[in-house]
Amino acid sequence: MIKKVGVIFLFLLCLAAEAQTLVFSTEVMNAYRDAFRLDRAGMEHEIRKEKVSNPANILPHVIESYFDFIQVFVREEKALHDKFQQQKRIRLEKIAAVSDTNALKLWSQATIYLQSAAERTKFGEHYSAAFELRKAFLLLTQNRIKFPELLLNELPYGLLYALTGSVPPQYQWVVRLVSMEGDVDKGKQMLYDLLQKSESDQLAQLIRPEVLFYLSFLEMTLNPDKESTVLLVRSFEDSDFASPLMIYARANIEMRSGKNEAALKTLSRRHGHQHASEAHFYYLDFLEAEARLRQLDYSAGEIYNRFLTRFRGINYKADARRKLAWISLLQGDEQAYHQQMSKLTTIEGLQVESDKQAVREATQGVAPHEYLLKARLLFDGGYYSRAREILYKAGLNQAELSVDENLEYWYRMGRVFQALGNESEALKYYSLTIRSGKSSPLYFAANAALFSAEMLEQQGRFPEAHMMFKTCLSFRPEEYRNGIHARAQAGLKRIEKNIP
């Protein structure tokens, strides 16, 4: 009998030794860093070491999910999406076997659901994405109660909280459907707190690049204050350039802040950190072409062509084709412009606004006005004085401009004066745009209302800002509506405490 008890005891010890767990070992942390750098070889090397030294640790499966998710997001290939969904089920089953006392269990599950929801949106699976967002939100809420000291909770929770707080009115049904609530400023503050804690906490230091990446996205899309994005750039470190994702984040901030030369310098640094899988992040080529075109450097056409040849995904290809057409037009070949644009009219299933706008332009069959187009490109590059000079030339023959061209002229004059710090002139031109474009399917009036509201907010004229944000939300442009309305909704939430 004693012998049998001893056998059973040894058997239970073996089971305990093989019990699956989730632990951030040195090897797992190194694998995470490599995954975020898109360095598959480095990640797999660290994971093999972990499996030898600690085969019961299944956190490497979460790290592999990170890598696969990033690959789906940057390559946009349906086969990778399908593979991710298959692996997701296997990984979640493994995590489910971990003890409920492990603080990383619910966090790991929420992380994978959040990744799945994000990549589902790339392929139009919005309902499935909404329910997976709900799962992630509930799991994180539960884990924050059970393990309030776990800083890792704050990254996905803060991101979800910020994004949910910016949902435009037409998509509020999704928020109600998933029983979520949010606030942009509070969500961002969670992430900034994590960024600050990275100076003293090991895990916070580990996820610092990811925190910075998401903050860059939030500041670019939801914050009207360019100063905050400029300050955020200072948080980047030299080591961040080892990740193409961080190069993308920094270059995007610089381009959206009118720092075109700095963006080109940032993008050039990607060539010093070549990993085997980095070659698949072709969107960095697209960004470089964009930055060059904003200088009116028509050699950008070669880079757009390279992007179109190599990229197998779905987004920005129509826009790249349109930019090639613009280059032909600006070089004086309108026939080549129309030939390029004719290739866009049959494209379907578009997702990003710039692609939709490209196809609408192709369908209309009307070439852009040369001066207005040059002014647009120069403005986007931060060359505001040059853009103003071009617009003055367009204004000399304003009577010859079409209705839509006049609308664009007023809008772009407003943008230039705002960028040059002349807010009274900017508001005057925005007012002309709003009055004349309220029924237009173009985005100019809605964006003019948005920028007017943000200027009024910064001037402390909150009732007027509130009214202008509402005006923005009342417009239904066919172009860029989701992004414009998300930013207006975030503005309303920011100033609601200042409205009696």
Backbone torsions as a table, in degrees:
resi	resn	phi	psi	omega
1	MET	NA	-45.3	178.9
2	ILE	-59.8	-38.4	179.4
3	LYS	-63.4	-41.4	180.0
4	LYS	-64.2	-41.8	178.8
5	VAL	-61.3	-40.6	178.9
6	GLY	-62.5	-41.0	178.2
7	VAL	-62.9	-44.8	179.7
8	ILE	-62.0	-41.4	-179.3
9	PHE	-62.7	-43.6	178.2
10	LEU	-63.9	-37.5	179.1
11	PHE	-63.3	-42.4	179.3
12	LEU	-66.9	-36.2	176.8
13	LEU	-62.5	-40.6	178.4
14	CYS	-63.3	-43.0	178.1
15	LEU	-60.3	-43.5	-179.7
16	ALA	-62.6	-38.3	-179.3
17	ALA	-66.3	-29.9	-177.3
18	GLU	-94.1	-1.5	-178.2
19	ALA	-59.4	133.6	-177.9
20	GLN	-73.3	145.2	-177.9
21	THR	-141.5	174.9	177.6
22	LEU	-130.8	112.8	-175.1
23	VAL	-138.5	135.5	174.3
24	PHE	-87.6	83.4	175.2
25	SER	-78.5	173.5	177.9
26	THR	-59.4	-42.1	-179.5
27	GLU	-64.9	-40.2	179.9
28	VAL	-67.1	-40.3	177.9
29	MET	-63.9	-40.7	176.5
30	ASN	-64.1	-39.2	178.8
31	ALA	-64.2	-39.7	177.8
32	TYR	-61.4	-45.8	179.3
33	ARG	-59.1	-43.6	-179.6
34	ASP	-66.7	-37.5	178.5
35	ALA	-62.0	-43.6	-179.0
36	PHE	-69.7	-20.9	175.8
37	ARG	-88.3	1.1	-176.0
38	LEU	62.5	29.6	179.6
39	ASP	-98.3	87.5	-176.5
40	ARG	-62.0	-44.6	-176.7
41	ALA	-60.6	-44.3	179.0
42	GLY	-64.6	-42.7	178.7
43	MET	-61.2	-48.1	-177.2
44	GLU	-65.1	-33.8	177.7
45	HIS	-63.2	-45.4	-179.3
46	GLU	-67.7	-37.1	179.9
47	ILE	-67.6	-38.3	176.9
48	ARG	-62.0	-41.5	177.5
49	LYS	-62.0	-41.3	-179.4
50	GLU	-66.4	-39.6	-178.7
51	LYS	-66.2	-28.4	177.0
52	VAL	-75.8	-45.8	-174.9
53	SER	-82.4	-27.6	-176.8
54	ASN	-147.8	73.0	-175.4
55	PRO	-64.2	-18.4	-179.4
56	ALA	-79.7	-14.0	-178.5
57	ASN	-79.2	118.3	-179.0
58	ILE	-103.9	8.1	176.4
59	LEU	-60.5	-29.0	174.3
60	PRO	-54.0	-28.9	177.6
61	HIS	-65.8	-33.8	177.4
62	VAL	-69.4	-39.4	178.2
63	ILE	-64.1	-42.6	177.4
64	GLU	-62.8	-34.8	176.4
65	SER	-63.8	-39.3	175.1
66	TYR	-56.0	-50.8	-177.0
67	PHE	-62.1	-46.4	-178.9
68	ASP	-63.1	-39.4	178.6
69	PHE	-61.9	-45.9	-179.4
70	ILE	-62.4	-40.1	178.9
71	GLN	-61.6	-43.9	177.6
72	VAL	-61.0	-42.5	-174.0
73	PHE	-68.6	-37.8	-176.6
74	VAL	-90.1	-24.2	-178.5
75	ARG	-99.1	-26.5	173.6
76	GLU	57.9	39.3	-179.6
77	GLU	-102.9	130.7	-175.1
78	LYS	-59.4	-36.5	-179.7
79	ALA	-62.7	-38.9	178.0
80	LEU	-68.5	-37.0	176.6
81	HIS	-61.2	-47.1	-179.7
82	ASP	-63.3	-40.6	179.3
83	LYS	-64.8	-40.3	179.3
84	PHE	-60.8	-43.8	-178.1
85	GLN	-65.1	-37.0	177.2
86	GLN	-65.5	-46.3	-179.6
87	GLN	-67.7	-31.3	-179.7
88	LYS	-57.2	-45.8	-178.7
89	ARG	-62.3	-42.8	179.9
90	ILE	-64.4	-44.7	-178.2
91	ARG	-65.5	-40.6	179.2
92	LEU	-66.4	-34.6	176.8
93	GLU	-64.2	-41.0	179.1
94	LYS	-65.4	-42.3	-179.5
95	ILE	-66.0	-34.7	-179.0
96	ALA	-61.1	-23.7	-178.6
97	ALA	-80.0	-8.7	-179.2
98	VAL	-76.7	148.2	179.8
99	SER	-60.1	143.9	178.6
100	ASP	-67.8	-12.5	179.2
101	THR	-81.4	-7.6	179.3
102	ASN	-81.5	121.0	-175.7
103	ALA	-66.0	-18.1	-177.6
104	LEU	-91.0	-4.9	-175.0
105	LYS	-65.9	-58.9	-178.0
106	LEU	-66.1	-35.4	176.7
107	TRP	-61.0	-43.4	-179.6
108	SER	-63.5	-44.5	179.3
109	GLN	-62.8	-45.5	-179.7
110	ALA	-62.7	-39.4	179.7
111	THR	-60.6	-45.0	-178.7
112	ILE	-69.3	-39.3	176.6
113	TYR	-63.9	-39.7	179.4
114	LEU	-66.1	-41.4	176.2
115	GLN	-61.2	-44.6	-178.7
116	SER	-62.8	-42.7	179.5
117	ALA	-62.3	-43.5	-178.4
118	ALA	-64.2	-43.8	-177.8
119	GLU	-76.7	-24.2	174.8
120	ARG	-63.1	-34.3	-179.8
121	THR	-63.2	-26.3	177.9
122	LYS	-65.2	-24.1	-174.0
123	PHE	-118.1	22.0	172.3
124	GLY	74.0	15.0	-178.4
125	GLU	-93.3	65.7	-168.2
126	HIS	-72.2	-37.2	-179.7
127	TYR	-66.2	-46.3	177.5
128	SER	-60.9	-39.3	178.9
129	ALA	-62.5	-41.7	-178.9
130	ALA	-61.5	-43.1	-178.8
131	PHE	-70.8	-32.6	176.8
132	GLU	-72.6	-32.2	172.5
133	LEU	-61.3	-41.5	179.2
134	ARG	-62.0	-43.9	178.6
135	LYS	-59.4	-46.0	-179.4
136	ALA	-62.0	-44.0	-178.9
137	PHE	-61.5	-45.5	-178.7
138	LEU	-67.1	-41.4	178.9
139	LEU	-62.9	-42.1	179.7
140	LEU	-68.5	-39.3	177.7
141	THR	-60.3	-43.6	178.7
142	GLN	-64.9	-41.9	-176.9
143	ASN	-70.5	-31.9	177.5
144	ARG	-66.6	-29.5	177.0
145	ILE	-76.1	-44.3	-177.6
146	LYS	-71.4	-39.1	-175.1
147	PHE	-133.1	70.8	-175.7
148	PRO	-63.9	-18.4	-178.2
149	GLU	-83.2	-8.8	-176.6
150	LEU	-78.9	105.6	-177.8
151	LEU	-64.4	-28.3	-178.0
152	LEU	-59.2	-27.2	178.0
153	ASN	-59.1	-33.5	-169.3
154	GLU	-71.5	-25.1	-178.8
155	LEU	-67.0	-61.6	-179.6
156	PRO	-67.5	-33.6	-179.0
157	TYR	-67.5	-44.2	179.1
158	GLY	-63.0	-41.5	178.1
159	LEU	-62.5	-47.6	178.5
160	LEU	-60.8	-41.7	-177.3
161	TYR	-63.6	-41.4	-180.0
162	ALA	-68.6	-46.2	-177.7
163	LEU	-66.0	-39.7	179.3
164	THR	-65.0	-31.8	-179.7
165	GLY	-74.0	-9.4	-178.2
166	SER	-110.7	9.7	-176.2
167	VAL	-67.0	125.1	179.9
168	PRO	-64.2	160.8	-176.8
169	PRO	-54.5	-38.3	-176.1
170	GLN	-68.7	-12.7	178.4
171	TYR	-115.8	13.6	178.6
172	GLN	-64.1	-22.6	178.6
173	TRP	-61.0	-31.0	178.4
174	VAL	-66.3	-43.6	179.8
175	VAL	-62.2	-43.9	178.6
176	ARG	-65.6	-36.5	-178.7
177	LEU	-62.2	-39.3	-176.0
178	VAL	-97.7	5.3	175.8
179	SER	55.7	48.1	-179.9
180	MET	-116.5	156.6	172.5
181	GLU	-136.6	161.4	-178.5
182	GLY	-163.4	173.0	179.1
183	ASP	-154.6	123.4	-175.0
184	VAL	-58.5	-51.2	-175.2
185	ASP	-64.5	-41.1	179.5
186	LYS	-67.5	-39.3	177.9
187	GLY	-63.6	-44.4	177.8
188	LYS	-63.2	-37.8	-178.3
189	GLN	-63.7	-36.2	175.9
190	MET	-58.8	-41.3	-178.6
191	LEU	-71.7	-39.7	177.5
192	TYR	-65.2	-36.2	176.0
193	ASP	-61.9	-40.8	177.1
194	LEU	-63.4	-41.0	179.8
195	LEU	-60.6	-41.1	179.1
196	GLN	-67.8	-39.8	-178.2
197	LYS	-70.3	-15.2	-179.4
198	SER	-65.3	-14.4	179.1
199	GLU	-74.0	-21.1	-174.5
200	SER	-129.1	-15.8	-176.1
201	ASP	-109.4	132.4	-174.6
202	GLN	-64.0	-46.9	-179.1
203	LEU	-69.2	-36.6	177.0
204	ALA	-64.0	-36.8	176.1
205	GLN	-65.8	-37.5	179.7
206	LEU	-61.2	-44.2	-175.3
207	ILE	-92.8	5.9	-179.2
208	ARG	-52.7	-46.1	178.7
209	PRO	-60.2	-39.3	-179.7
210	GLU	-67.6	-40.6	176.4
211	VAL	-60.0	-45.9	-179.2
212	LEU	-63.9	-37.4	178.3
213	PHE	-61.0	-48.2	-178.7
214	TYR	-69.5	-36.8	176.5
215	LEU	-63.0	-37.8	177.6
216	SER	-60.3	-44.3	179.2
217	PHE	-62.4	-46.5	-177.4
218	LEU	-65.7	-42.6	-179.3
219	GLU	-67.2	-37.4	-179.5
220	MET	-67.7	-39.4	-170.5
221	THR	-96.0	-24.2	-170.9
222	LEU	-122.5	-3.8	-175.3
223	ASN	-115.2	123.1	179.8
224	PRO	-77.0	-12.5	-174.6
225	ASP	-87.9	106.4	-178.4
226	LYS	-67.1	-24.5	-178.8
227	GLU	-61.0	-35.9	-179.1
228	SER	-67.0	-35.0	177.7
229	THR	-71.1	-36.1	177.3
230	VAL	-63.6	-41.9	177.9
231	LEU	-64.3	-36.4	-178.6
232	LEU	-65.0	-34.0	178.7
233	VAL	-57.8	-32.7	-179.1
234	ARG	-69.0	-15.1	178.6
235	SER	-79.7	-13.0	178.0
236	PHE	-72.8	141.8	178.7
237	GLU	-114.4	163.8	-179.5
238	ASP	-57.9	-35.3	-179.0
239	SER	-65.1	-22.0	-179.1
240	ASP	-67.3	-23.0	-179.0
241	PHE	-71.7	-5.4	174.1
242	ALA	-74.8	-13.0	-179.9
243	SER	-108.9	121.5	176.2
244	PRO	-61.6	-26.6	176.8
245	LEU	-65.2	-39.1	180.0
246	MET	-74.0	-33.2	173.5
247	ILE	-62.6	-43.2	176.8
248	TYR	-59.8	-46.7	-177.3
249	ALA	-62.9	-47.2	-177.7
250	ARG	-67.5	-44.2	179.8
251	ALA	-62.4	-37.7	178.2
252	ASN	-63.8	-44.0	177.1
253	ILE	-58.8	-47.1	-177.0
254	GLU	-64.1	-40.4	180.0
255	MET	-68.1	-40.3	-179.0
256	ARG	-75.7	-14.3	177.5
257	SER	-97.8	7.2	-180.0
258	GLY	76.7	20.1	179.7
259	LYS	-103.2	65.9	-171.4
260	ASN	-65.6	-41.5	-179.2
261	GLU	-64.0	-40.8	179.0
262	ALA	-64.5	-37.6	179.4
263	ALA	-63.8	-42.3	178.3
264	LEU	-62.8	-38.0	177.6
265	LYS	-65.5	-42.7	178.3
266	THR	-62.2	-46.2	-178.5
267	LEU	-63.9	-31.7	-179.8
268	SER	-67.6	-22.6	-177.0
269	ARG	-74.6	-13.4	179.1
270	ARG	-66.4	-23.8	-177.4
271	HIS	-72.1	-13.7	178.6
272	GLY	-90.3	-0.6	-177.9
273	HIS	-134.3	65.7	-176.7
274	GLN	-87.1	115.6	170.5
275	HIS	-106.2	162.1	-175.8
276	ALA	-57.8	-38.7	-175.9
277	SER	-91.2	-9.6	-178.2
278	GLU	-63.3	-28.4	-179.1
279	ALA	-59.1	-17.3	-179.6
280	HIS	-82.7	-8.0	-179.3
281	PHE	-90.0	69.3	-173.6
282	TYR	-72.0	-14.1	179.4
283	TYR	-62.3	-24.1	175.6
284	LEU	-65.4	-32.5	173.4
285	ASP	-64.2	-44.0	178.5
286	PHE	-58.9	-43.7	179.7
287	LEU	-62.8	-40.3	178.9
288	GLU	-63.9	-41.3	177.2
289	ALA	-61.5	-42.0	178.4
290	GLU	-59.3	-46.4	-178.0
291	ALA	-63.8	-38.4	179.5
292	ARG	-69.9	-40.2	179.8
293	LEU	-64.5	-33.3	179.6
294	ARG	-68.7	-12.4	171.3
295	GLN	-91.4	0.2	-169.9
296	LEU	61.1	34.8	174.6
297	ASP	-93.6	105.2	-172.1
298	TYR	-79.1	-2.7	171.1
299	SER	-67.1	-9.4	174.5
300	ALA	-56.7	-25.9	-179.8
301	GLY	-57.5	-36.7	179.4
302	GLU	-63.4	-38.0	-177.7
303	ILE	-75.1	-38.8	174.5
304	TYR	-59.1	-42.6	179.0
305	ASN	-63.3	-38.4	178.2
306	ARG	-63.7	-42.5	177.8
307	PHE	-60.8	-46.0	-178.6
308	LEU	-65.6	-33.4	-178.8
309	THR	-73.0	-37.9	-170.9
310	ARG	-95.9	-34.2	-171.9
311	PHE	-77.5	127.7	-179.1
312	ARG	-102.8	2.9	-178.5
313	GLY	-78.5	-161.3	-171.1
314	ILE	-114.8	-23.7	-171.9
315	ASN	-99.1	149.8	174.1
316	TYR	72.3	2.5	178.9
317	LYS	-75.3	-40.2	177.1
318	ALA	-64.5	-41.1	179.8
319	ASP	-66.1	-39.2	177.5
320	ALA	-62.3	-40.5	177.5
321	ARG	-63.4	-40.0	178.0
322	ARG	-64.0	-39.6	-180.0
323	LYS	-65.2	-34.8	174.1
324	LEU	-63.1	-38.5	177.3
325	ALA	-65.2	-40.9	177.8
326	TRP	-60.3	-41.9	-179.8
327	ILE	-60.7	-43.3	176.6
328	SER	-59.8	-43.9	-178.8
329	LEU	-62.6	-45.7	-178.0
330	LEU	-70.1	-18.7	175.1
331	GLN	-90.7	6.2	174.1
332	GLY	90.8	11.4	-178.2
333	ASP	-112.5	84.7	-178.0
334	GLU	-69.7	-30.4	177.8
335	GLN	-62.6	-43.9	177.8
336	ALA	-64.1	-34.4	176.3
337	TYR	-58.1	-50.4	-177.8
338	HIS	-67.2	-32.6	177.2
339	GLN	-64.6	-43.0	178.0
340	GLN	-65.1	-44.1	-176.1
341	MET	-68.8	-27.5	179.6
342	SER	-64.5	-20.9	179.4
343	LYS	-75.9	-9.3	-175.2
344	LEU	-95.5	-19.1	-167.9
345	THR	-67.8	-17.3	-178.2
346	THR	-100.6	1.1	-177.4
347	ILE	-74.3	133.6	179.2
348	GLU	-126.5	172.4	175.6
349	GLY	69.3	30.5	-177.9
350	LEU	-74.0	146.5	-177.8
351	GLN	-119.2	-51.6	-176.2
352	VAL	-80.3	149.5	-172.7
353	GLU	-64.0	-35.9	-178.0
354	SER	-65.1	-33.9	176.1
355	ASP	-68.6	-42.6	178.7
356	LYS	-61.8	-41.4	179.3
357	GLN	-64.7	-37.9	179.1
358	ALA	-61.7	-43.6	-179.6
359	VAL	-68.6	-38.1	177.3
360	ARG	-62.4	-41.6	178.3
361	GLU	-62.2	-40.1	179.2
362	ALA	-66.7	-40.3	-179.0
363	THR	-65.3	-37.3	-179.7
364	GLN	-69.6	-29.5	176.0
365	GLY	71.9	17.1	-179.3
366	VAL	-110.9	123.4	-179.7
367	ALA	-71.5	144.6	177.7
368	PRO	-64.0	154.9	174.1
369	HIS	-69.2	132.0	-173.3
370	GLU	-56.8	-48.8	-177.1
371	TYR	-67.0	-41.1	179.8
372	LEU	-64.9	-37.2	178.9
373	LEU	-67.3	-45.0	178.5
374	LYS	-62.2	-42.0	179.3
375	ALA	-62.6	-39.6	178.8
376	ARG	-61.2	-47.5	-177.7
377	LEU	-66.3	-44.5	179.9
378	LEU	-64.3	-39.7	178.1
379	PHE	-62.2	-46.7	-179.0
380	ASP	-60.1	-26.6	178.4
381	GLY	-86.4	-4.5	-179.3
382	GLY	87.7	12.3	179.5
383	TYR	-93.9	69.7	-167.1
384	TYR	-69.0	-41.1	-179.3
385	SER	-65.4	-41.3	177.6
386	ARG	-64.2	-39.3	178.2
387	ALA	-63.5	-40.6	179.4
388	ARG	-63.4	-41.2	179.5
389	GLU	-62.7	-40.1	178.2
390	ILE	-64.6	-40.7	179.6
391	LEU	-66.0	-35.7	176.0
392	TYR	-59.8	-37.9	177.5
393	LYS	-64.6	-41.9	178.3
394	ALA	-63.4	-36.3	-177.6
395	GLY	-70.4	-20.2	178.6
396	LEU	-62.9	-27.1	178.8
397	ASN	-123.3	43.1	-175.0
398	GLN	-62.2	-29.6	-179.4
399	ALA	-63.7	-23.0	-179.1
400	GLU	-88.0	-6.0	179.4
401	LEU	-76.1	146.5	176.0
402	SER	-72.9	174.8	178.9
403	VAL	-58.8	-48.3	-179.8
404	ASP	-65.8	-37.1	179.7
405	GLU	-68.1	-37.7	175.7
406	ASN	-62.6	-42.4	178.5
407	LEU	-60.0	-45.1	179.1
408	GLU	-66.8	-37.2	179.3
409	TYR	-60.5	-48.3	179.7
410	TRP	-62.5	-43.1	-178.8
411	TYR	-61.2	-47.0	-176.5
412	ARG	-70.5	-31.5	173.5
413	MET	-63.3	-42.0	177.2
414	GLY	-60.7	-43.7	-179.3
415	ARG	-62.3	-43.8	-178.4
416	VAL	-65.8	-45.5	-179.6
417	PHE	-64.7	-36.4	176.7
418	GLN	-63.2	-45.0	-178.8
419	ALA	-65.1	-31.7	-179.5
420	LEU	-86.5	2.2	174.1
421	GLY	89.3	5.9	178.2
422	ASN	-96.4	83.2	-172.2
423	GLU	-71.7	-32.0	179.6
424	SER	-64.5	-42.3	176.9
425	GLU	-67.7	-39.0	179.2
426	ALA	-61.0	-45.5	180.0
427	LEU	-63.6	-35.2	178.6
428	LYS	-63.2	-47.1	-179.4
429	TYR	-70.6	-35.8	176.1
430	TYR	-63.5	-37.8	178.7
431	SER	-62.3	-42.1	175.9
432	LEU	-60.2	-41.9	-179.6
433	THR	-63.9	-45.2	-177.1
434	ILE	-64.7	-45.6	-178.4
435	ARG	-64.9	-38.9	-175.0
436	SER	-85.6	-21.2	-171.6
437	GLY	-113.4	12.7	-175.3
438	LYS	-62.1	-26.0	180.0
439	SER	-103.8	3.2	-176.5
440	SER	-80.3	143.8	174.6
441	PRO	-75.5	-8.7	179.4
442	LEU	-76.7	160.5	-173.2
443	TYR	-85.0	-4.5	-169.7
444	PHE	-60.3	-46.3	-177.3
445	ALA	-67.1	-42.5	179.8
446	ALA	-62.9	-42.7	-180.0
447	ASN	-70.3	-36.1	176.7
448	ALA	-61.6	-41.1	176.9
449	ALA	-64.7	-40.4	179.4
450	LEU	-62.7	-49.3	-178.2
451	PHE	-67.5	-35.6	176.0
452	SER	-62.0	-45.4	-179.9
453	ALA	-60.4	-42.9	-178.0
454	GLU	-68.2	-36.7	175.9
455	MET	-66.0	-44.4	179.2
456	LEU	-62.1	-37.4	177.1
457	GLU	-61.8	-46.6	-178.2
458	GLN	-68.4	-22.7	175.9
459	GLN	-85.0	-2.8	-179.8
460	GLY	81.0	13.1	179.9
461	ARG	-94.2	69.5	-167.9
462	PHE	-66.1	-42.8	177.8
463	PRO	-60.1	-40.8	178.1
464	GLU	-67.3	-39.5	178.4
465	ALA	-63.1	-43.0	179.3
466	HIS	-58.4	-45.6	-179.9
467	MET	-63.8	-38.8	-177.8
468	MET	-73.1	-35.5	173.9
469	PHE	-61.3	-42.0	178.0
470	LYS	-63.2	-40.3	176.8
471	THR	-60.0	-43.8	178.2
472	CYS	-57.5	-46.9	-177.9
473	LEU	-68.0	-19.4	179.6
474	SER	-79.9	-17.4	179.1
475	PHE	-80.2	149.1	-178.8
476	ARG	-127.2	64.0	-179.7
477	PRO	-68.1	152.9	176.7
478	GLU	-79.0	-15.4	-175.6
479	GLU	-113.2	135.3	171.1
480	TYR	57.3	21.5	-174.2
481	ARG	-61.0	-46.6	-175.6
482	ASN	-59.3	-47.7	-179.2
483	GLY	-65.8	-42.3	179.5
484	ILE	-63.5	-45.6	-178.4
485	HIS	-68.9	-35.6	177.2
486	ALA	-62.4	-42.0	-179.9
487	ARG	-69.5	-37.7	177.2
488	ALA	-66.3	-40.5	178.6
489	GLN	-63.2	-41.3	177.1
490	ALA	-63.3	-37.4	177.7
491	GLY	-64.1	-42.5	177.8
492	LEU	-60.0	-42.4	-179.4
493	LYS	-66.9	-33.3	-179.4
494	ARG	-65.4	-39.7	-170.8
495	ILE	-99.4	-1.4	-174.3
496	GLU	-60.0	-29.6	179.7
497	LYS	-71.3	-16.8	-179.8
498	ASN	-97.8	2.7	-179.8
499	ILE	-102.9	123.1	-178.9
500	PRO	-65.4	NA	NA
